[in-house]
Amino acid sequence: TGRGMLPDRVREAFIRVPREEFVPPAQRHQAFGNFPLPIGEGQTISQPFIVALMTDLLDTAPGHRILEVGTGSGYQAAILSLLVDRVYTLEFVPSLAREAAVLLEQLGYHNVAVRQGDGNLGWPDQAPFDGILVTAAAPEIPKALIAQLSPGARLVIPVGQPYRHQELLLVEKDARGGHQIRSVLGVAFVPLVGGTKEDSEERSN
């Protein structure tokens, strides 16, 4: 992956967030297994290794404002909330968005804003962001997400077709608005729903 040991602040965030609260009761005995778990509506909570890697790749700082696409159960948002100033998280499935908003509030993650909507479009009225993390695989990189990055910010996103080869990509935006893309490793994510081909950018661009 090109990464060494997790930074202390990232490891501390993982220690502080109770992962078992973000999985269905019947799955809690498996909460800390290094594999994804179903959370309903055809969605999953990612395995801890992938959550840790994606968090590390985002290279957060305490004052950052971060966009997450794909709230799911809210676990990744909770991790990020301990590392940055504010997290904005989008979930396409209405029931998951509602449940995650309630759970995050109950557990005291008050610097997380949850919205139901199409993650391909980002959250334009809160942009630009100091980083964007996508927890579902897009067939191509959504142009709106790159546009909503601040100069010097990073986008971490899995890209590929459902149930076929996917790659975790790190996109870095430069000061002039251009961007560089690096493939980190092969992954397997549920598909990112919503959006159109015209809203996305081919990886080769």
C-alpha positions as CSV (number, residue, x, y, z in Angstrom):
1,T,0.0,0.0,0.0
2,G,3.0,2.3,0.3
3,R,2.0,3.1,4.0
4,G,3.8,2.2,7.1
5,M,2.3,1.9,10.6
6,L,-0.9,3.9,11.3
7,P,-0.3,7.3,12.9
8,D,-0.9,7.4,16.6
9,R,-3.9,9.7,16.2
10,V,-5.6,7.3,13.8
11,R,-5.0,4.3,16.0
12,E,-6.4,6.3,19.0
13,A,-9.6,7.1,17.0
14,F,-10.1,3.4,16.3
15,I,-9.7,2.5,20.0
16,R,-12.2,5.1,21.0
17,V,-15.0,4.2,18.5
18,P,-17.1,1.2,19.6
19,R,-17.4,-0.7,16.3
20,E,-19.9,-3.1,17.9
21,E,-22.4,-0.3,18.1
22,F,-22.4,0.1,14.3
23,V,-23.2,-3.5,13.3
24,P,-26.6,-5.3,13.7
25,P,-27.1,-7.0,17.1
26,A,-26.9,-10.4,15.6
27,Q,-23.4,-9.6,14.1
28,R,-21.9,-8.0,17.2
29,H,-19.9,-11.1,18.1
30,Q,-18.1,-10.6,14.7
31,A,-17.7,-6.9,15.0
32,F,-13.9,-7.0,15.2
33,G,-13.3,-9.6,12.6
34,N,-11.2,-8.4,9.7
35,F,-14.0,-8.8,7.1
36,P,-17.0,-6.8,6.0
37,L,-20.4,-7.4,7.6
38,P,-23.9,-6.8,6.3
39,I,-25.9,-3.9,7.7
40,G,-29.1,-4.3,5.8
41,E,-30.4,-2.8,2.5
42,G,-27.8,-4.7,0.6
43,Q,-25.0,-2.6,2.2
44,T,-22.0,-3.5,4.3
45,I,-19.7,-2.1,7.0
46,S,-16.1,-2.4,5.6
47,Q,-13.5,-4.5,7.2
48,P,-11.4,-2.7,9.8
49,F,-8.2,-2.9,7.7
50,I,-9.8,-1.1,4.8
51,V,-11.4,1.5,7.1
52,A,-8.0,2.1,8.7
53,L,-6.2,2.3,5.3
54,M,-8.6,4.7,3.8
55,T,-8.6,6.9,6.9
56,D,-4.8,7.0,6.8
57,L,-4.7,7.8,3.1
58,L,-6.9,10.8,3.6
59,D,-4.1,12.4,5.7
60,T,-6.5,14.4,7.9
61,A,-5.6,17.3,10.3
62,P,-7.6,18.6,13.3
63,G,-9.0,21.6,11.5
64,H,-10.2,19.8,8.4
65,R,-13.7,19.6,6.9
66,I,-14.3,16.2,5.4
67,L,-16.9,14.8,3.1
68,E,-17.8,11.1,3.3
69,V,-19.8,9.5,0.5
70,G,-21.7,6.4,1.7
71,T,-22.6,6.8,5.4
72,G,-23.7,3.2,5.8
73,S,-24.0,2.5,9.6
74,G,-22.0,5.6,10.4
75,Y,-18.8,3.9,11.6
76,Q,-16.4,5.6,9.2
77,A,-17.9,9.0,10.0
78,A,-17.4,8.4,13.7
79,I,-13.8,7.6,13.1
80,L,-13.3,10.7,11.1
81,S,-15.2,12.9,13.6
82,L,-12.4,12.3,16.1
83,L,-9.7,13.4,13.7
84,V,-11.2,16.5,12.0
85,D,-13.3,19.6,12.8
86,R,-16.4,18.6,10.8
87,V,-17.7,15.6,8.9
88,Y,-20.4,15.8,6.2
89,T,-21.7,12.4,5.2
90,L,-24.1,11.4,2.4
91,E,-26.1,8.2,2.2
92,F,-28.3,7.3,-0.7
93,V,-30.5,4.8,1.2
94,P,-33.1,6.8,3.2
95,S,-33.4,4.3,6.0
96,L,-29.7,4.0,6.5
97,A,-29.3,7.8,6.5
98,R,-31.9,8.1,9.2
99,E,-30.6,5.3,11.4
100,A,-27.0,6.5,11.1
101,A,-28.0,10.1,12.0
102,V,-29.8,8.9,15.2
103,L,-27.0,6.6,16.2
104,L,-24.2,9.1,15.7
105,E,-26.1,11.7,17.8
106,Q,-26.8,9.1,20.5
107,L,-23.2,8.2,20.8
108,G,-22.1,11.8,21.0
109,Y,-20.5,12.4,17.6
110,H,-22.0,15.9,17.3
111,N,-19.6,17.2,14.6
112,V,-21.1,14.9,12.0
113,A,-23.9,16.1,9.6
114,V,-25.8,13.4,7.8
115,R,-27.8,14.0,4.6
116,Q,-29.7,11.6,2.4
117,G,-28.7,12.2,-1.2
118,D,-26.7,11.1,-4.3
119,G,-23.1,10.9,-3.4
120,N,-22.0,11.3,-7.0
121,L,-23.0,15.0,-6.7
122,G,-21.2,15.7,-3.5
123,W,-22.4,18.4,-1.1
124,P,-21.8,21.6,-3.1
125,D,-23.2,24.0,-0.6
126,Q,-20.6,22.9,2.0
127,A,-17.7,22.7,-0.5
128,P,-14.8,22.9,-0.8
129,F,-13.6,20.1,1.4
130,D,-10.1,19.3,2.8
131,G,-10.7,15.7,1.9
132,I,-13.3,13.3,0.5
133,L,-13.7,9.6,1.3
134,V,-16.0,7.3,-0.7
135,T,-17.0,4.0,0.8
136,A,-18.7,2.5,-2.3
137,A,-17.2,1.7,-5.8
138,A,-17.9,4.1,-8.6
139,P,-17.5,3.0,-12.2
140,E,-15.5,6.2,-12.8
141,I,-14.4,9.1,-10.6
142,P,-17.3,11.6,-10.2
143,K,-16.2,15.0,-11.6
144,A,-18.3,16.8,-8.9
145,L,-16.1,15.3,-6.1
146,I,-12.9,16.4,-7.7
147,A,-14.4,19.9,-8.2
148,Q,-15.3,20.0,-4.5
149,L,-11.8,19.4,-3.3
150,S,-9.7,22.2,-1.9
151,P,-6.3,22.7,-3.5
152,G,-3.9,20.2,-1.9
153,A,-6.8,17.9,-0.7
154,R,-7.2,14.2,-1.3
155,L,-10.0,12.0,-2.6
156,V,-9.9,8.3,-1.6
157,I,-12.3,6.3,-3.7
158,P,-12.7,2.7,-4.9
159,V,-13.3,2.5,-8.7
160,G,-14.5,-0.4,-10.8
161,Q,-17.5,-2.4,-11.9
162,P,-19.7,-4.2,-9.4
163,Y,-18.4,-7.7,-8.5
164,R,-15.5,-7.3,-10.8
165,H,-12.0,-5.9,-10.5
166,Q,-11.9,-2.7,-8.4
167,E,-9.0,-0.5,-7.3
168,L,-8.7,1.8,-4.4
169,L,-7.5,5.1,-5.8
170,L,-5.9,8.1,-4.2
171,V,-6.6,11.4,-6.0
172,E,-4.5,14.4,-5.1
173,K,-5.6,17.9,-6.3
174,D,-2.8,20.4,-6.9
175,A,-2.8,24.2,-6.4
176,R,-3.7,24.8,-10.0
177,G,-6.7,22.6,-10.0
178,G,-5.1,19.6,-11.7
179,H,-5.0,16.2,-10.1
180,Q,-2.9,13.1,-9.9
181,I,-4.2,9.6,-9.5
182,R,-2.4,6.6,-7.8
183,S,-3.8,3.1,-7.4
184,V,-3.2,1.7,-3.9
185,L,-4.5,-1.9,-4.0
186,G,-7.3,-4.1,-5.3
187,V,-10.6,-4.0,-3.3
188,A,-14.2,-5.2,-3.3
189,F,-16.9,-2.7,-2.5
190,V,-20.7,-2.5,-2.9
191,P,-21.6,-0.2,-5.9
192,L,-22.0,3.5,-5.6
193,V,-25.6,4.2,-6.6
194,G,-27.1,7.3,-8.3
195,G,-25.4,9.6,-10.8
196,T,-24.8,9.2,-14.5
197,K,-21.8,8.6,-16.8
198,E,-21.8,12.2,-17.8
199,D,-21.2,13.2,-14.2
200,S,-18.0,11.1,-14.0
201,E,-14.5,11.1,-15.2
202,E,-12.6,8.2,-16.7
203,R,-9.6,7.2,-14.7
204,S,-7.3,7.7,-17.7
205,N,-8.1,11.5,-17.9
